[in-house]
Structures are given as C-alpha cells and as structure tokens.
C-alpha cells in the first residue's frame, strides 16, 4: 500500500473514531460526557456501545457483500438488497418464527432464504448460460418485492404478538441486547470478509471478464458459486440480528471506487472503513432526527441510497458520446 492510500486509511480511521465517540454521546437524550459514565447511566452507555459495534459489523458485511456480487456479476448495481438476498433471508427467518421454531435456528433459516433467493434471481436472469444485466436487476427487484410481500402477509395473518413487533426489525434495527449473538454474527461476518479479501485477485480478474480469468487459471464458475454462498452467509448473519438494511452495499463500493480505484486489494479495506462510518452516522441520525422517536435505520439508508441507485441506473443507460 503506497503513501497515498496510507494517508486515506488513517483519515478514515480518524473519522470512524470521531463518529463512534459522537454516537456514544448522541441519542434520543443527549448525556454529557461526565454524566454518561455514572453508574446509573451505565445501561445507556453499554446499549450505545453495542449499537456502534453492530453498526460497524453491519456496514462492513453489507459493503463487502455488495463488492463481491458486483464483481462476479459484473454489475455495479448488484448488492444483497437489490438482488433479493436480504428479503430472502428475512423471509426465511420469519417463516421459522411463524412455525415457533427456536431462535437458535433463525440464522440458519435466514441463510437458506438468502441462498435460495440469490439462486432464483441468478437463474431468472440467465439466458443461454449468460447473465443479462437488465434482466438481473429486474429479476432482483421483482423477487425482492415478492418476498417482502410474503413477509408482510405472514406478519398480518399471524396471531402472535411478538411477530407483529418484527415489522420494526424488518426495516432495520441495531438494538442488539444479546452480546453472545453479536459476537457469533461478528465472527461469521468478518470470516466472510476475510475470505472475500483473500479472493481479491480473483475478483479483479473476474470483473474484467470470465475469459481473461480462465486464462489466468481461475475456475470461474467454482469461485462464483463459492463467493455467492459467502455473501449469502454474511447477509443472513446480519439479517438475523439487525433486519433488512438496504443500499449500503451499493452506495459505499461505488463511492470508494471513485476514490481508490477498482483494485479489490485496496477497495475492500477502504469500503470496510467507509461503510462503518456511514452506518454509525445513519444510526446517529435515526436516533436524533425525530427524537424522542427513533427512525428504523433501514429507512435512513433507503432515503440516502435510492437517489444513488437511480443515478447509477441512469448512468448505465446513458448514451456514450
């Protein structure tokens, strides 16, 4: 890593530290630095630290999942939310909840739902063993909307009070109270992130073209299938603790490609830090923009992400001079 990238990394680390500290003191009720550390305010302190950690884990996982999907599908609009993986994971989790299955198995249901939804979208967009980019986005949006509709239906007809409260969770929530579950999901997410980084050179080759990657000795189809499972695992783990949060895997990778370039060896670390900053910032907004009420963080990321998605979509179809 050259000096230019080192300076940018240090800057991003500094911004993350500053916004994390801000996230500890800002919330539905602002508490001074001196009072926050008092014994009676310790529960609030711990809750806010948990939220910051969850925001960082979620941001890192979603951005890397977006980077991987964009590389292997060669489409800058691909990300877990757009391709239906988040909705699939949510549906898998909700089905198990409706059936009264133990919460221990919820992450497994979310993982299966994420994998099946990605496979469905992939096959719907495949024409003569090739992926049509327009069909991919259209298929992802349709599958995502359809699965979301099924989720709402299941919640509506359910008589369980606990299931109705999941509506909030499905729009994204960083209120994680089980530190053991947070640790487990963090291990899963960062294992997936590490695996993705180890495949950085393969992603560089595949993003250029399958034929070029084959000439370099890369088993393209095998790598794609494996990384799709990795992204599904990351997405499922995150959905199981913080619900469906969209557009993070779209916004951050796109911005960071403009800043550091397309090399995945640099893009992945830069996106990790940037997404962590973005998610902690969105969490602060969700807690303060309408206080004392809290806005689901998925609403904040959607408000920011939807215009970026439209801009990217228009740019891809803009005629070249």
C-alpha positions in Angstrom: 0.0 0.0 0.0 1.6 3.3 -1.1 1.7 6.5 1.0 -1.4 8.0 -0.7 -3.6 5.0 0.4 -2.0 5.0 3.9 -3.0 8.6 4.3 -6.6 7.9 3.2 -6.7 4.9 5.6 -5.5 7.0 8.5 -8.1 9.7 7.7 -10.9 7.1 7.5 -9.8 5.6 10.9 -9.8 9.0 12.4 -13.3 9.8 11.1 -14.5 6.4 12.4 -13.2 7.1 15.9 -14.7 10.6 15.9 -18.2 9.5 14.8 -18.1 6.5 17.1 -17.4 8.8 20.1 -20.2 11.1 18.8 -22.5 8.0 18.7 -21.9 7.3 22.3 -23.0 10.7 23.5 -25.8 11.4 21.0 -29.2 9.7 21.2 -32.8 10.2 22.0 -31.5 12.1 25.0 -28.1 13.7 25.0 -26.0 12.9 28.0 -22.8 14.8 28.9 -19.5 13.0 28.8 -19.2 13.3 32.6 -22.7 12.0 33.4 -22.7 9.1 30.9 -20.0 7.3 32.9 -22.0 7.4 36.1 -23.2 4.1 37.4 -26.9 4.9 36.9 -26.2 5.7 33.2 -24.2 2.6 32.6 -27.0 0.7 30.8 -27.4 3.5 28.3 -23.6 3.5 27.8 -23.5 -0.2 27.1 -26.5 -0.1 24.8 -25.0 2.7 22.7 -21.6 0.9 22.5 -23.5 -2.3 21.4 -25.2 -0.2 18.7 -22.0 1.2 17.4 -20.4 -2.2 17.2 -23.4 -3.6 15.4 -23.4 -0.7 13.0 -19.7 -1.3 12.2 -20.2 -5.0 11.7 -23.3 -4.5 9.5 -21.7 -1.8 7.4 -18.6 -3.9 6.8 -20.5 -7.0 5.9 -23.0 -5.3 3.6 -20.4 -3.4 1.7 -18.2 -6.4 1.1 -21.2 -8.5 0.1 -22.0 -5.7 -2.4 -18.4 -5.6 -3.7 -18.3 -9.3 -4.3 -21.7 -9.5 -6.0 -20.8 -6.5 -8.3 -17.5 -8.2 -9.3 -18.8 -11.7 -10.0 -21.9 -10.4 -11.7 -20.1 -7.6 -13.4 -22.8 -5.1 -12.5 -22.3 -2.0 -10.4 -26.0 -2.1 -9.3 -25.7 -5.6 -7.7 -26.0 -5.7 -3.9 -27.8 -8.0 -1.3 -30.9 -5.8 -1.0 -31.3 -5.3 -4.8 -30.8 -8.9 -5.6 -33.3 -10.1 -3.1 -30.8 -11.7 -0.7 -31.9 -9.5 2.2 -35.6 -10.2 1.6 -34.9 -13.9 1.2 -33.0 -14.0 4.5 -35.9 -12.1 6.2 -38.5 -14.5 4.8 -36.5 -17.5 6.0 -36.3 -16.0 9.5 -40.0 -15.0 9.6 -41.2 -18.5 8.4 -39.3 -20.1 11.3 -40.7 -17.6 13.7 -44.3 -18.3 12.5 -43.7 -22.0 13.0 -42.5 -21.4 16.5 -39.0 -22.8 15.9 -36.4 -22.0 18.5 -34.5 -18.7 17.9 -31.3 -20.8 17.8 -32.2 -21.9 14.2 -33.3 -18.4 13.0 -29.8 -17.6 11.5 -29.9 -21.0 9.6 -33.3 -20.1 8.1 -32.1 -16.7 7.1 -29.0 -18.2 5.4 -31.2 -20.7 3.5 -33.5 -18.0 2.4 -30.7 -15.8 1.2 -29.0 -18.6 -0.8 -32.3 -19.6 -2.4 -33.3 -16.1 -3.4 -29.9 -15.4 -5.0 -30.0 -18.7 -6.9 -33.6 -17.8 -8.0 -32.6 -14.3 -9.3 -29.4 -15.7 -10.9 -31.4 -18.3 -12.9 -34.2 -15.9 -13.8 -31.6 -13.5 -15.4 -29.6 -16.3 -17.2 -30.2 -16.5 -20.9 -28.2 -19.1 -22.9 -25.8 -19.6 -19.9 -25.1 -15.8 -19.8 -26.3 -13.2 -17.4 -28.3 -10.4 -18.9 -27.6 -7.2 -16.8 -31.0 -5.6 -17.2 -32.8 -8.9 -16.5 -30.6 -9.3 -13.4 -31.7 -6.0 -11.8 -35.3 -6.5 -12.9 -35.4 -10.1 -11.5 -33.8 -8.9 -8.3 -36.3 -6.1 -7.8 -39.3 -8.4 -8.6 -38.1 -11.2 -6.3 -37.3 -8.7 -3.5 -40.8 -7.2 -3.7 -42.5 -10.6 -3.9 -40.6 -11.9 -0.9 -41.3 -8.7 1.0 -45.0 -9.1 0.2 -45.0 -12.7 1.6 -43.3 -11.4 4.8 -45.9 -8.7 5.3 -48.7 -11.3 4.6 -47.3 -13.8 7.2 -47.0 -11.0 9.8 -50.5 -9.8 9.0 -52.2 -13.2 9.5 -50.2 -14.2 12.5 -51.8 -14.1 15.8 -48.5 -13.9 17.7 -47.9 -10.5 19.3 -44.1 -11.0 19.1 -44.3 -11.4 15.3 -46.1 -8.1 14.8 -43.2 -6.3 16.5 -40.9 -7.8 13.9 -42.2 -5.2 11.4 -39.8 -2.7 13.1 -36.9 -5.2 12.9 -37.5 -5.8 9.2 -36.9 -2.1 8.5 -33.5 -2.4 10.2 -32.7 -2.2 13.9 -29.4 -2.0 15.7 -30.8 -2.7 19.1 -29.0 -5.9 19.9 -29.1 -7.0 23.6 -27.6 -10.5 23.3 -23.8 -9.9 23.3 -23.2 -13.7 22.6 -25.3 -13.5 19.4 -23.5 -10.3 18.4 -20.1 -12.0 18.9 -21.2 -15.0 16.9 -22.5 -12.9 14.0 -19.4 -10.7 14.1 -17.2 -13.8 13.7 -19.3 -15.0 10.8 -19.3 -11.6 9.0 -15.6 -11.0 9.4 -14.7 -14.5 8.4 -16.7 -13.9 5.2 -14.9 -10.5 4.8 -11.5 -12.2 5.2 -12.4 -14.9 2.7 -13.6 -12.2 0.2 -10.3 -10.3 0.7 -8.3 -13.5 0.0 -10.1 -13.8 -3.3 -9.3 -10.1 -4.2 -7.1 -11.0 -7.1 -9.7 -13.5 -8.4 -12.3 -10.7 -8.2 -10.0 -8.4 -10.1 -9.7 -10.9 -12.9 -13.4 -11.9 -13.0 -14.6 -8.3 -13.0 -12.6 -7.8 -16.2 -14.0 -10.9 -17.9 -14.6 -14.6 -17.4 -12.3 -15.5 -20.4 -9.4 -13.5 -19.0 -9.9 -15.1 -15.6 -9.9 -18.6 -17.2 -6.7 -17.8 -19.0 -5.2 -17.0 -15.6 -6.1 -20.4 -14.3 -9.2 -19.4 -12.3 -12.1 -21.8 -12.1 -14.6 -19.0 -12.6 -17.8 -20.9 -12.0 -16.5 -22.6 -8.9 -15.3 -19.3 -7.5 -18.6 -17.5 -8.3 -20.7 -20.2 -6.6 -18.4 -20.2 -3.5 -18.5 -16.4 -3.1 -22.2 -16.3 -3.6 -22.5 -18.7 -0.6 -20.1 -16.4 1.3 -22.2 -13.3 0.6 -25.4 -15.2 1.5 -23.8 -16.2 4.8 -22.8 -12.6 5.6 -26.3 -11.3 4.6 -28.1 -14.0 6.6 -26.0 -13.4 9.7 -26.7 -9.6 9.6 -30.4 -10.0 8.9 -30.7 -12.3 11.9 -29.6 -9.6 14.3 -30.5 -6.3 12.6 -33.1 -7.0 10.0 -33.1 -5.7 6.4 -30.9 -2.8 5.7 -30.7 -1.8 2.0 -28.4 0.1 -0.3 -25.3 0.1 1.9 -23.6 -2.5 -0.4 -24.5 -0.2 -3.4 -23.5 3.3 -2.1 -20.2 2.6 -0.4 -18.5 0.4 -3.0 -19.5 2.9 -5.8 -18.1 5.9 -3.9 -14.9 4.2 -2.9 -14.2 3.0 -6.5 -14.2 6.7 -7.4 -11.8 7.4 -4.5 -9.3 4.5 -4.5 -10.0 2.7 -7.8 -11.3 -0.8 -8.8 -8.4 -2.9 -7.3 -10.1 -5.1 -4.7 -7.0 -5.3 -2.6 -7.5 -1.6 -1.8 -11.2 -1.3 -2.5 -12.3 -3.8 0.2 -10.3 -2.3 3.2 -11.4 1.2 2.1 -15.0 0.2 1.9 -14.9 -1.5 5.3 -13.9 1.7 7.0 -16.2 3.9 4.9 -19.2 1.7 5.5 -18.6 1.6 9.2 -18.5 5.4 9.2 -21.7 5.6 7.1 -23.6 3.1 9.3 -22.7 4.8 12.6 -23.7 8.1 11.1 -27.0 6.7 9.9 -27.6 5.3 13.4 -27.0 8.7 14.9 -29.5 10.2 12.5 -32.0 7.5 13.2 -31.9 8.3 17.0 -31.8 12.1 16.8 -33.6 13.3 13.6 -37.1 12.9 15.2 -36.3 12.4 18.9 -37.6 11.2 21.2 -38.8 8.9 18.5 -36.4 6.6 16.7 -36.5 6.0 12.9 -35.6 2.5 11.7 -32.1 2.7 10.2 -33.2 0.9 7.0 -35.4 3.9 6.3 -32.4 6.3 6.6 -30.2 4.1 4.3 -33.1 3.8 1.8 -33.6 7.6 1.7 -29.9 8.1 1.0 -29.5 5.1 -1.3 -32.5 5.4 -3.6 -31.3 8.5 -5.3 -27.8 7.0 -5.7 -29.4 3.9 -7.2 -31.4 6.0 -9.7 -28.3 8.0 -10.6 -26.3 4.8 -11.3 -29.2 3.3 -13.3 -29.4 6.3 -15.5 -25.7 6.5 -16.0 -25.5 2.9 -17.1 -28.1 3.5 -19.8 -26.8 7.0 -20.8 -25.6 7.0 -24.5 -21.9 7.4 -24.8 -20.5 10.3 -26.8 
